[in-house]
Amino acid sequence: MSVTPGPTSKHKGTERLLRDCALVGRMLEPEQSPARRRLEQKLGDELTRQLVYGLRRRPKLDNGA
């Protein structure tokens, strides 16, 4: 009997990847401000919020192709 991972495991993988990328960025550039803060300075709060939400949400299985 095998258990196939559900959509939540894919979402957790994306969350972990984003967290790990942020950690590596902080290790390489400790004096630099966080990426989200830099985005907010360049794009504004609203657009940054939408971008981060888009990166964090689970992709749809049906892409219309």
Secondary structure, DSSP 4 states (H G I P E B T S, - for coil): ------HHHHHHHHHHHHHHHHHHHHHH-TTSPPHHHHHHHHH-HHHHHHHHHHHHSPPPS----
